[in-house]
Amino acid sequence: MSTETKTKEKIDLDPKYIIKLTVTLFATCLVVAFCLGLVNGVTLPNITASNLAKTNAALAKVYPEIDEANFVSTEIEVSDDVAAAASAYSATVTNVYAITDGGAEAGYAVQLDVSGSQSTISMVVGLDTEGTVTGVSVISSGETSGIGTKVTGNNPLPSGVGVLDQFQGKSAADQPLKVGGNVDAISGATVSSKGITNGVNGALAAFAAIG
C-alpha cells in the first residue's frame, strides 16, 4: 500500500477531522440561514404591504357605488362550507370580507385563486346583500402579455363592455356561468376567460354558503 493511500485512510478515519468538518459545515449552514432570514426580514414587510395595498384597491374597485370615505371591509373566517362550495367550480377561497357602506351592510367580497392559462389568477368578486355581482377585479396574475392580460386588464369585448365588467349584475340565477354560453371571451384568451368565470361561479357559490 502506498504512502498516499495510508495518509488518505488516516484522514478519512480521524475522528478529529470528522468533528472539524462537521462543525465547519454546521457553522456555514448557520451563517447562510442567518443571511436568508435577514434578507427575508427586510423584504417581507415591503412585499406584505404591497400585496395588502393591491387587495384593498381591488376591494374598493368591486364596489364602485360606495364612496371611499364610507367603505369598510372586515375580514371574516372562511368556513369549510364556503371553501367547499367554491372548490366545486375549481376556485380556492383565500379570504372573505364583510363590506359596509357608512355602517350599513353592503354585501361580501370574496377573494379567490383560480387557474389561468399560464398562472394562478388572484381575484376579488364583490356581491351585494342579495348575492348579485357588483364587480370583478384581478389582484395579480402571470398571464401571457397581450393575450391573457387582455382578460385580467378588463379589455373591451366586441360589445364594448369590459370582459370583467360583463359579470356585473350576474347572480346565482344565472349559474352556471359558462364561456360560450352566458359569458363572452376575449378572442385568443379563452382559457384565461374560463379561469375568471370559474372565480365568479365560485364566489356566487361561496356567498350562498355564507348563509
N, C-alpha and C positions, 0 to 999 in steps of 0.2 A: 504494500500500500504506500502510495506516495506521501511526501510530507504535506503537500497541498490538501490531499483528501483528509488526512488526520486532523489538520487545522480546521477544516470546514466542519468535520464532525464535532470537534470540541466546541466550536462556536454555536452549532445548532443545539447542542445538548447542555450548554452552560446555563444554569438557572438564572444567574445574574444578568446574562444577556437577554434572556426572555423577559425578565422583570423590567429591565430598562426599556426594551422595545414596547412592552405593554403600557408602561407609564407614559412614554412618548406619544404613543397613539391616542391614549386617553386624554392627555393634555391638548393634543391637536384637535380632537373632537370637541372638547370644552371651548376652545378658542373659536372654532367655526360656529358652534351653536350660539355662543355669546354674540358674535358678529351678526348672525342671521336674526337673532332676537332684537338686537339694537336697530337694525335696518327696518324690521317689521314694526317696531315700536314707533319709529319716526314716520313711516309711510302709512300705517294703518289708520290713524286718525284722519289724515287727509282723504284717503280712499273712502272711509266711512262717511265723512262729511259730504263728499261729492255725491255718493250714492243716495244719501238722505235728501240732498237738495234736488236731485233728479226725481226722486219718488214724490216729494212734496209738490214739485212743479207738475208732475203727471196727475196727481190727485186733484189739484186745483183745476187743471185743464179739462177734466171729465165732468166738471160741474160749472159750465160757463155762465149759468144763470145766477150763481151765488156770488155776491160781492166779496172780494178778498177780505175785507175787514170783518165780515160775518162768518167766514168759512173756518170751520174747526173739524179736524179729523182726530178720532181716538181709536187707537189700535185695540182690537178685541181678539180673544182667543180663537184659533182655528180648530173647531171641533172635528172629531173623526168623521161625523156625518157630512160635514161641509167638504172635507178633503175627499171623501169617497164619492160624493156627488159630482165634483169637478173631474175626478180621475176617470169617470165614465166617458168623458169627452177628451181623454188624453191631455188633460190640463192639471198642473200641480199648483194648488193654492199656497202662496208663501205668506200672505198677510191679508187680513180683513180689517177695514176701518169703518166705524160708525161715523157718519157725516151729519153735522148740524149746521143750520143756517140761522145765525143770530139766536142760538139756543133751541130752535125748533128742529125736530128730526127731519133730515133731508134724504136719508137712504143709507146705502152701504157702498163702499168702493172695495172691489176685490182685486188683489194683486196676484198675478199668476205667471207661471213659466210654461211655455209651450215650445214644441219643436218646429223650427222653420226649415228652410231648405239647406242652410249651412250652419245654423247655430241655434242656441236656445234664445227665444224671444221672451223678455221680461216685459209684462204689460199690465195696465190697470184698466178695469172696466167700472164705470160709475153707474149706479142704479138708484132710481128714486124709491120712495116708500112703497110704491106699487110694484116694484120689480121691473120697471121699464128702463132700458139703457139710456143714460144721459150723455155718455161719451166714452170713447176708447182712446187710450194714449199708450205709446210704447216708451218704456223707460230705457231699455238697452237691447241691442241685438248685434249679431255679426253677419247679417245677411249680405249677399253679394251686391256690391256697389252698382247702382244703375239698373238693378233688376229687383231683388228683394227689398232694397231700400226705398223703392217706389211705394211699396206697401207700408212699410214702417214709417215712412215720411209723409203718409197720407196724401199721396199724389192723386189728382182727379181721375175719375173714371170717364168713359165717353159721355156719360150723362152730365158731367161737370161736378158731380158730388165726390168728395174725398173718399178714398177707399175705406178709411176708418170711420168717416162720418156717416156712411151708409147704415151703420148699426144703430144709430140714434133712433129711438122710438121702438126698437125691437123688444119683445118680451117673451115669456115662456110660451105664449100662444103661437109664436112663430117658429118654435122649435120642432124638429132640429134645423138649425140654420145650416145651409149647405151651399158650398160654392157650385155654381152652375144651376142652382135652384133659386133660392131667395137671396143669394149673395153673389155679387159680381166680383170677378177677379181682375187684377191688373194683367194685361197681356204679357206672357212670358214669366209671370211670377205666381203661378197657381199654387205652388207648394207653400210659399210664404202666406198667401191669402188664406189657405186652408188652416195654417197654424193659428192665425189671428181669429179665424172663425171658431176653431176649437176653444180658444180662450174665452170668447164671448159666450159660447154654449156652456162652458164650464162655470163662468161667472153667474149665468142665469140659474144653473142647477144649484150652485152654492148658495145663492140668495134664497131659493126655495127651502134649502136645508137649514138655514139660519133660524127660521121659524119666528 
